[in-house]
Amino acid sequence: MNITDLPAGSAPAPIPLPHFPTRFQTVLWRNWELVTPEKLAEILHCTVQNVLDAATELGLPTPPVVHPKWVTHGYLTLIRNNWHLLPYRQILQMLDWTPEKMAYTLKEEDFFWHKLGQLKPACDDVSYTPLTPEQAAATRHIREIMSRHFRQEELQYLDQPFAFADRFAPQASTGEDRFEFNYIHSYAASCGDVLGNADLLDPVPENLLAQYASMGIRGVWFHALLYLLIPIPGAEEFSTGTEKRMAQLKKLVDRAQKYGIKIYLYLNEPRGMPLAFYEKMPHWAGLDQPDQLTKTNCTTRTGEPLAYLEHAMYEVFRQVPGLGGAFCITMSENTTNCHCRLQSRQCPSCSKVPPEKIIAGVITAMEKGMHRAAPDARMIAYDWAWKEKEEDTDTVEFRTRVMDLLPESVYICSVSEWGLHTRIAGVEQDLVDYSISQIGPSPASAAVWKHARQTGRKIVAKMQLNNSWELSAVPYMPVPYLVEEHLNRLKNAGVSGIMASWTLGGFPDGNLKLLAATPEELANAQYHPELAEKVCCAWKQFSEAFRNFPFHVNVLYVAPMNYGPMNLLHLKPTGYHATMVGFPYDDLESWRSLYPQEIFLDQMEKITAGWRDGMQTLADASGMVRPEEEAAFRDLQKIAGAAYCHFQTTVQQIRFVMARQRGDRKEMQEMIRQERDIARELYGIVRQDSRIGFEASNHYYYSLNDLREKVLSCELMLEKE
């Protein structure tokens, strides 16, 4: 594969970054201590001494303390940081990747190409150049600004990136499990080719399993692709490394079993393949999917795709005894069958088959193969986005039609709150996707589950306990009363199992403890009665504040909450559209979704006001904390403080864009000052806690460099204003 084969989309001009005198200095800043000086010198066509001198001139810490896990475990962060700076060639050089690896990452790492906006800004090569006198003066000014805001001893992490992974440890049991079983996405697992990288990026390390087990977690899940485990006959060349992956899977299953935990595979099948596959196997080809550089797999023209699914599942579960099971999404954003995106009517073959039979055919083939090898394994059908036509709003009848075609042994999994009718600040909608602020189950999910029980099937409820895309940059949201209310409703609905997270929310602590205890029991287990009462009061304040979240699926994915203060302000509109958990930019129109600007702002302000009340309750109680309670109490304050920074900056960024729209320079200046200060506040928290800003499928949303850059950009904008 050539670099020129990598997708570029519309290839617009990159975002201007006027706070640095030169582009090479921007590259240095964003990658400092994430990438070695030697690698930066190689990329920038200069000597290592040039790099060190340039970093010193900028006020960056030299010699650098480079954290090697950024390249191995944080590569998505590096790609995002350089997306508007470097062309593909230099990004590949930084990571020591081939074009093939980049193409795979863009396609398979949780829709990463979509997260990047389905475009690659047209960046020229960046090289080191000696500074002009004007550039040298601007550089000295940068160093002076940084010295005003950050003392030399504040430039380093106190808790190194990814250090949280070394601290997982068993916890005291809090009670009995509420449900028959549960499973959660491993906090250590990324997306894409998890098993192919398991020797480097262990998705279920021993210490994590031990902590999960002590908390009553009975299963962990991660992504897998069947063709990378069992080759497709006649197209074996697309499955290099299957033996290694199967060996890793067996190793992980055996390890997890020691802790009473089962491994579940998340499967979107039959998965869209590289285009070269369809040149060789044209009878598999369904509909073109240019945005994902693949095609759908037609499962009705010949029996071959379904026969492969049955065979592959049989072989995986035969060769790896002890696997807990699999759950599949047959209508996800990933390309699979011809109805995965409601397009089956466009396929000459699938248009003759009812959509429910297409979906049920895939699941049935997989279940048959799996249970032939492992009768006790669980096959879980996740009905995410199941519907017949795009315009359908009531999907219950269609979902039950699919269900009735499935073997009775198949568990039915539904997002608990999907379809919930909400009226937030007068804005009405039927909820899509998942939420913590809006509590399920919805009437639609309840109806599907009722039908499942009547037909002898077991139910799995998908929910988020620790966090959601409402705010995923903290390991858990301290809103246990919302989660407790949801869990109680699910118990009353007769749910058998809990899918406790998507890729976000797998941190082995926080609200996960509610699977076996109430908030009061958790507080009393950690604090003496008077302090426990204060903590519960703060939890209630956080929970009530969070109910005000202006929920809509588009708000979740593109508003600034997840990236927080690192998202730069721009004095002039960038013209870029916010992307799915990728780049918020300055796109208020996308951020607000259904909500008028003033209502969107007001709801976010209600969250921050209520959150401040909860933080004040904790501050007032800090004098009664006993030494043995100190660690847990300070941790709660730290998590709450980080969440506040993300909510407050969202308010400020909304107000800034609104002020820019009406030309209110005074308000813009005030928001710039507040953004500078909130970035500085979050910076102090991030230095102390490696969990803040991390999410498994996005890696780190920001580094210390990014937060310092925000402070710098704000100061320079204030000077211009």
N, C-alpha and C positions, 0 to 999 in steps of 0.2 A: 504494500500500500504506500502511496506517496502522500506527502504532507498536503499537496494540493487536492487530494481526495477528501480531506476532512471538511465537514460542513462549515459554511460561512454565513448562510442566510443572506440578509440584505447588506451585510458588511458596512455598516455606517461608520462615520468618524467616531473615534472614542470620546468619552467624556473629558472635557477640559479639566485640568487640575492645576490651577494657577498658583497654588500655595507653594509649589516647588519651582525654583528657577529653571531646572532642566529635567528632562524625562529620566535620565539615568539616575538622578538623585531620588526620584520617586520610586524607581525599582529598588534601589538600595534600601530606602526607608521601609518599604512594605515587606521586604524579605530579610531584613536584618535580624540575625539570630535564629531565623527559620531555615536559612540556607547558608552553607559555609562561604567564607570570603573567597576561597579558591573557586567554588562553583560560580559565584557572582562575577569574579574576574574573567572566567572563561566565557560567560554569557556576554559580558560588556566589552570584551576584546581589550583587556588591559591587564596590568599586573596586580597581584594581591596587594602590594603596597599602595597602588593607586586607590584600591577599594578601601583599605584601612584609613588612608589619609582623608578620603572623601567622607567616610563615616564620621571621623573625628571632627571634621569641619561642620558637619550637621548637628553635632552634639550627641550622636549615638554612642552607646557604651562600647568602648574598645579597650582591650581585646574583647571580641564578642563571646558570649556563652551560647553556643549553638545547640539547639535541642533537636537531635536527629529524628525524633518521632514525627516532626512536622512533615518530612518528606514521605515517610512510610505510613503514618497514620493520619496525617492531616493534609493530604494532597488536594482534597477538594477545596480547602481553604486557600492553598497556594494558587490553584487555578483561578478561583474567583478574584483573588487579590491582584492577579496579573492579567486578567481578561481584557482590561482596557489599556494595558501598558505594553504588552509584548505580543508579537506574532506567534502563531503556533510553533514555529521552529524553535524559538527561544524558550517557550514554556516546556516543550519536550526536552530540550537540552537541560533545563533546570531539574526536571524530574528523572532524567535518564530513561525516558519512555520512547517506545516506538509509536508511529502513527496508528498502528493497529490497537495498541493499548489505549490510546486516547479515544479512538472511535468506539471501542467497547465501553469505556467509562461514560462517554457522553450518552450512549444508548441505554446502558443497563444499570447504571448507578442511580436508581430511583429518579429517572427522568431528568438527569442532570442537564441535558441539552435544553430541555424546557426551562429548567431553573435559571439557565444562562440567557434566556430570552429567545432561543432558536436563532441566534445571530452571533457572529464573531466580529467585533469591531476591527476595522482595517488598520492595524497597527504596523508601523514601520519598525525595522530592526532598531534596537537601542544600543548605543555604544557610549563608552566613557569619553568625555572630552574635557580638556582643561577649562576651568572657569574663566569667563571674561571678568574684568573688574566689577561690572554691574552685578554679575551673577555671584561673585565672591562676596560682595556687600550684602546681597539678599540672603546668602547662606549664613553670614555672620549674624544677621538679624534673626533668622530661624533659631540659631543656637541660643541667642539671648532670650527669645520668647520661651524656649523650652526650659532654660535654667530658671526662669521666673516661676514656672508651674511645676517643675519636677526636680527635686533634689537629686544629686548623683546617685545616692543610695536608693532612690525610688525607681530606678530604671530597670531593675531586674525583678523577675517573678520570685515571690517568696515560696509559692507552691508551684512547682514546675508543670508545664503543660502535660496533660495525660497522667499526672501523678496520682490522680484519684484511683486509677486502676490497681495501685499497689496497696490500697487500704480496705478492700473488701474483706469482711470478716463475719463469721456467724454472729447472730444476735439472739438475745433471749426471746424465747417463744412468747407470744402475747395471747394465744387462745386457740380455739378450734376453727378449722376451715368452714366457711359458710357454704361452699359449693363443692360439687363432686370433684371437679378438677379445674385448673386454671393454667394458662400459659401466657408468656410474655416475650416480647422481642428482647434479645440479649443486649444489654447496655454496651457490650464490647463488640458487637457485630455491625459491620457496615452493610452495604447493599452490593448488588452485582455478583461477582464470582467469589462468594465467601469461602467456599471450600478450596478453590484454587489458590487462595492466599492464606489459608489457615495456618501454614507453618510460620508465616511472618505476622499475620494479624489474627491471633487466636480469638475466635468468636465466643468461646465459652471457657474462660480460664478457671482453674480449680477454685481460686478464692472467691470468684463471683458465684460459682455454683454453690459453694458452701453457704454464702450469705443468703442466696435465694432460698435454699432448702430450709434454712432456719426460720425464714419468714413465711413458709407455707406455699411457696411457688412450686408447682408440680411439673411445669413444662416450659421450655424456651424454644423460640422459633427464629429462623433466619431464612434468607432467600436461597433458592436453588433453581437451577435450570436443568431439566431432564436430559437435554442433548449433551450437556457437559458431564453428565454422570453415565448415561447409557447412549452410545452412538446411534444415530438414525441409520438403519441399513441402507447402504448405497451412498451415504454421504459422511463416511467416517472421518474425513479430513477436517470437518468442522468441530470435531470433538477431541482435539489433542488434550492429553492430560487427564482422561477419565479415570485411569487406574489410581493416580495420585489423589484425586478428589474422593473416590470411593474409600480409599484407605483412610483419608482424613475423617470422613464421615463416620466410619466404624470406630475410629479412635475417640471421637467426640461423644458418640452414643455410649460407648463403654465407660467413659469418664463420667458422664452425667448420671448413669445408672447407679454409680457408687453413692450418689447423693439423693437417690429416689426421684430423679428428674428425668423426664422424657424429652427427646428432641423431636420437634415438629418441623417439617419442611413447608415453606411457603412456595407454592407453585402456580404460575400463570402459564397454562399449557393449552394446546401446543404453541410454544413460543415463536413469535416472529423471528425469522432467520436472516442472516446476511443475504443481500440480493443475489450473490453468486450461487447460493444454495438453490434458488428457484430456476436458475439457468440449467442446473443439473437435474432438478426434480420439479419440472413444470406442473405435474399433476397435483402437487401440494399447493400451488399458488392460487390465492384468492384475489383480494383487492389490494391495489397499491396504497401504501401508507407513507407518502413521501416525508412527512414530518418526523417519522421514526426510521426512515431509510430501510424499510422492509415491506413485506406484504402480509396480509392475513393468510392463515392456513385454512383451506377449504376442507372441512371434515365430512362433507356430504357427497363429493364427486366420486371419490373412491374410499374404500375402507382402510386405506393404508395409514393415515394419520391416527385414527382411533386405535387401530391395531398396534401401532407403535406405542401409544400411551399405555395401553394395557401391558404390553411386554416390558416397557421401561419401568413401570411401577412394580411389576412382579420382580424384576431383577434387582432393583434397589432394595426392596424389603426382604428379598431372599438373601441377598449378599450382606445385608446389614441388619441382622436380627436385633431386636430391642428398640428399633425406631418407634417413637410414640405414634406417629401418623403424619398426616399432611392436611393442610387446608389450602383451598384453591379459590382464586377469584377468576371467574370466567368472563367478566365484563369490566376489566380494569382498564386504565389508560395504556397499559402494555398491550401490544398487538398480539392477539391469539387467534381465535376463530373468527369467522366472517360476521358474527353478530356482536363481537366485543365492543364495537362502536356504533351499534344500531344500524349497520350497513348491509345486513344480510339480503335485503331485497335487491341490492345492486349486483349480487352474485348470481349468475345464471343457474347454478345448481342449488345454492342455499335458499334462493327465493321460492323454491318449490317445497321447502320444509318449514314447518312452524318454528319460530325462534326458540320456544321452550324445548323442543326436541334437540336443537343444536346444542344448547347449553347442557341439558341433561345427558346427552350422548357423551360429551367430554367427561363429565363427572363420573358417569357410570363406568366408562372404560377404565378410568383411573382406579375407581373403587374395586372393580373386579380383579384387576391385576394385583393391587395391594393386598386384598383380603385372601387371595389365593396363596400368597406367601406368608401373610401375617394376619390371621383372623381376628386378633385382639387389637390391632392398630385402629386408630380413629381416623375416619375420613370426614373432614369438615368442609361443607360447602358454604362459602361466604357469599351471601346474596348482594354484596355491594353493587349498586347501580343496576340491578336486574330490572329491566322493563322491556316492553315490546317495541314501543315507538318513542321517538324523542319527545313528542308533545304530551305523552302520558304523565299525569300527575298522581293518579291513584294506581299504585303498582302492586297492591296486595293480591289481586286476582291473578296477575301474571306470575308472581312469585310462587303462589300456591300451585299453579299449573306445572311449573318446573318441578317443584317439590314432589308432586304426585307421580312424576315419572322416575324418581330416584329410588334406589334401594332403601328399605327402611332402616338399614344400619347407618346411613349417612346422617351425621349431625348437621343441623341447620343453624348457621351463624348469621346474625343480623346486627348492624349498628343499632344500638339501643335507641338513640335519639333521632335517627334518620326519619324525616317526614314530620317531626314535631312542629305543630303550628305555633309560631311565636309572634308576639306583638311587642316589640321593643321600641319604646319612645314613639309609639304610633305607627311604626313601620312593620307591616305584616309580611310573613314569608313562611314557607314550609322548609324546615331545616334540612340542609344537605351536608353530609359528612358527619363529623363528630365534634363534641364539645364537652367542656366541663362546666361552663357557665349555665348552659341550658340542659336541664335534667330530663332523661328519659325514664321509662321507655315511651316511645311515641305510640299513638293508637295503631299506626300501620304495623310497627314491629310487634306490638302485642297481638294483633290479629294474625300475623304470620305464625307467631309462636303458638297461638291457640290451635291453629290448624295442624301444626307440627305435632302437638301433644295428642290431638284427636286421632292422628294417623300413626301414633306409636313412635314418633321420632323424638330425639333429644335435642335440646336447645342450647346454643352457645350465644352469649351476649357479648358483642364487641363494645368496649368502653375505654375511656382514658382515665386512669386513676391519678397518675403523677402530674402529667402536664398534657397540653394539646398545642395545636398550632396557634391557639390564642396567645400562648407564650411558651415557647419550647427551649429558651435559652437558660432556664434554671432547671435543676434536676427534678424538682417537684414544686407545685404550687401549694402554698400553705393554706389550702381551703378545704380542710377535711370534712367540714359539715355539708358541703355540696356533694362530695364523694359519698359520704355516709348515707345521705338521703337517696342517692342513686342506687347504691348497693341494696338498700332495704327494699326499694321498689322492684329490683330485679329478683330478689329472693321471693317476694310475694308473687312474681309472675311465673314462678316455677322453672327458672333457669337452671340448667344442669352444670354449665361451665362458663367461665369468664375468659375471654381474650382480653387481657388487661392492658394492652397497648398496641399501637402501630409501631413504626420504627422509633418514634419518640416516646419517652415515658418509661423506659426500662431501668431507670436507676433503682438499685436494690435497697430502697428505704422510703422514707416519706409516707405518702398515702397508701403505698402497697400494704402497710401494716393493717390497714382497715379491712383487709380480707379476713382478718381473724380477731378484730378488736374494734371497739367504739372509740371516738375521739377522746372521751373522758377517760377510758381505760388507758389509752396511750399516754395522755398527760399525767395521770396518776402513777404510771409506771416509771416516769422520768423525773417528776418533780414532787416536792412536798405539797400538801393540799392547797395551801394559800397561793403558791406560785402556779400550781396546776390550774386553779380557777382563773387566774389572770391570763395564762396561755390560751385556755379555751375561749376566753373573752376575745382575745386578739384573733384567734382562728375564726370566730364567728364574724368579726368585723371584716376580715379579709374575704370570707365567703360571701357575705352580703354585698360587699363592694363589687365583687366579681360578677354578680348577677347582672350588673349593668353593661356587660360587654356587648358592643354593637355587633352581634353575631351575623355573619353571612360568610359563605364559603370563600368568596373572593376577598373579603376583609382578612380572613385567616391567612390566605396565601400571599398577599402582596403588600399589606400595610406594614409599617416599620417595626411592629412590636418585637419580632424575633431578632432583628439585627440591632435594634436599639440605637444608642448614641453614636455608634460607628458610622451610621448612614450620614453622608456628608450633606450639608446645605449648599444651595446654589443660588447665587444672586440673580441669575437669569434661568428661565426654564431650559431643561436639558433636551426636551423633546423625546426622551426615552420612556417607554412604558414599563411599569413595574412588572416583575417576573415572579413566578411561583416559588416562594421561599428562596429567592435568589437575590435580586437587586431591587430594593424599594424605589430607588431614585427619588424623584420629587413629584410623583404621579398621584396627586391627591384624588383625582377623579376616579382612578382605579382603587385607591385605598378605601374610599368611602362606600363603594358599591351602591347599594340601594338607598343609603342614608344621605339626606341633605347635609351639606357641609356643617351647618351649625349644630344639627342633632348629633352627627358623628363626633364632633368636638365635645359636645356636652356630655355624651355618654362616657367618653374616655376621661373627661375631667371628674365625673362622678366616681369612676374607679380609683383615680389617684387620690381624691379627697378621702374616700373610705379607707384606702390603703394607709394613708398618713395617720388616720385615727388608730388603726391596728398597730402601726409601728410605735405610736406614742404610748399605747397601752403597754407594749413590751418595754419601752424605755422607762416608764414609770415603775415597772416591776423589777427592773434590773438590780435594785438595791437589796432585794430579798433572795437573790440567787445564792445558793450554797455552793461551796467549792466543787462538790461532786456533780452538781447540775450545770456547771459553767459551760462545758463543751457543748452540750445539747442546746442550751439556751442561746449561746452566741451563734451557733450554726443556724438556728431559726431566724435570728435577727439578720444574719448575713444573707440568707435566701430571700427573706422578705425585702431587704434593702435592694438587692439586685433586681428583683421583680419591679419594685417601685421605679427604679431608674429606667427600665424599659417602658413602663406605662407613661411616666412623666415625659420622657423624650418624645413619645408618640404624640402627646398633647402639643408639645412645643413645635414639632415638625409640621403638624397640621396648621397651627397658628401662623407659623412662618410662611407657609405657602399661601395661606389665605391673605396674609398681609402683603405678600409680594403681588398677588393678583390685583389688589386695590391700590398698590403703590404706597403703602404706609411704611415709610422708611423707619420711623421711630419704633413701631412694633417689631419690624424685622430686626433692628438692632437689639431690642430687648430679648427676643427669642434666640439670637445668636449668642448673647451673653449667657442665657440660661442653658443653652446647649453645651457651651464650653464647660460650664460648671457641672452639669449632670454627667458629661463624659469623664470629667476629673473624679467625680464621686464614684462612678462605676469602676474606674481604673483602680482605685484603692481596694475595692472588693475583689476584682479579678486577680490582682497580685496575690491575694491570700488564698484563693480557692480555685483549683484547676477545673472544677465542675462547671463554673459559670461560663456561659457562652458555648458549651459543647452540646452537640446532639448527634446521635450515631450516624444518621444518613446525610448530614451536612458537615460533619466534623466541627471545627470551631467557627462560629460566626465572626469572630474577631480575635485579634491578638492585642497585646499591649501597644504595639506599634500603631495599630489602627485607631485606638482611642487617643493616643498622643497626636496622631495626624488630625483627628477631629478638633482637638484643642488648638492646634496650630492653625488650621484653616479658619476657625472661628475668630481667632485673634487677628489674623490678616484681613478678614472681611470687616471686622470692626474698625480697623485702621482706614480701610477704603471708604467706609460709610461715614 
